Amino acid sequence: MKPAILLSLLVSASLFAQTAAPKAPAKPKGPTIPADAQWHDVTTWGVEGRGWGDQERKRWFDRLPAKAEGKVTPAVWGLSRDSAGMMVRFKTNADAIYCRYDLMDSGIAMPAMPATGVSGLDLYARDDKGQWRWVTCTKPDKQHVEAVMISGLTPGEHEFCAYLPLYNGIDKLEIGVPANAKFEGLAPRKDKPIVFYGTSITHGANASRPGMVHTAILGRRFDRPVINIGFSGNGRMDAAVGDLINEFEAAVIVIDCCPNMGPADVTAKCVPLVKQLRSKHATTPIVLVEDRRFTNSWITPAKAKFHDDNHAALKAAYEQLKTEKVPNLHYISGDALYGTDADGSNDASHGTDLGFMRQADIFEPVLREALK
């Protein structure tokens, strides 16, 4: 290479290296919370989905009462600190809604589940036909969240509900509105809840936001309180959890633990758990749910066989209970819980919003029959 050309290339490379990278565009500034906003601590009127009434808690937003520590497994206890399934209702004529809350954990998001689902506050409102419709969701990026959730709302009074984070805990939650707005916190409804005992899927993985897990979808469809006691990797038909469920007067009890269990465990534990629940609740509907199928099990024979065997174990337990005249049992097949096109999950195991919607569609008629 000629010396002149080489020198030119070296100079060009040096100049390029010294050129600063262009700055990322600044984030657009949205509405800000006014200094005179009125703030309302949700613990002063209560949240739905927080079972066991006023029993002592380690933290107000824990799902299980303090007495459960040491009775349930350490893993279940730790997971019970997440606020999955909790929902707060209120009425206001405000044209804007604010929130501020403190998250228990610094893990704001997970690899297959965004911050909106793990740690977000998900807002719905009733429309003029009384149906719940989505409004907005926070997008946390740190443990303290303070945000204008929505502004420019249609004038007039609206009923709202906000679902709490699925895979994080809450230390404090306040709802804010403009200073001149009317605000009324709505106490938890007295209706008997639908109780869901399950796994990470019930817990909410991998919904994009808290209102999109099937338990929340079904709560809106039935317009009824829901108790979510899903424990990621730890929904195993445990007797200690059964004891806690027995303290409820539930409308329906859904047992959806098979994804965390193998056929031998299902055979050993399903019948005893149902009989344990029946010992306190003679006629409460109990729904047994088969293991969902991994969405790639169509091409992985070992997974397909595992699901076949797991389904057979639950079906055998169900048939045994019916033979023994245990009343008011219902059954949900797992074959199509995420659909049949393999598009209902982003990791083969847990539902996306599409998977959860499909699951809710399958649960709904069974629950509707059970609630008659």
Buried (B, 14 or more C-beta within 10 A) or exposed (E): EEEEEEEEEEEEEEEEEEEEEEEEEEEEEEEEBEEEBBEBEBBEBBBBBBBBEEEEBEEBBBBBBEEBBEBBBEEBBBBBBBBBBBBBBBBBBBBBBBBBBBBBBEEBBBEBBBBBBBBBBBBBBBEEEEEBEEBBBBBBEEBEBBBBBBBEBEEEEBBBBBBBBBBBBBEBBBBBBBEEBEBBBBEBEEEBBBBBBBBBBBBBBBBBBBBBBBBBBBBBBBEBBBBBBBBBBBBBBBEEBBBBBBEBEBBBBBBBBBBBBBBEBBBBBBBEBBEBBBEBBEEBBBBBBBBBBBBBBEEEEEBBEBBBBBBBBBBBBBEBBEEEEBEBBBBBEBBBBBBEEBEBBBBBBBBBBBBBBBBBBBBBEBBEEBEE
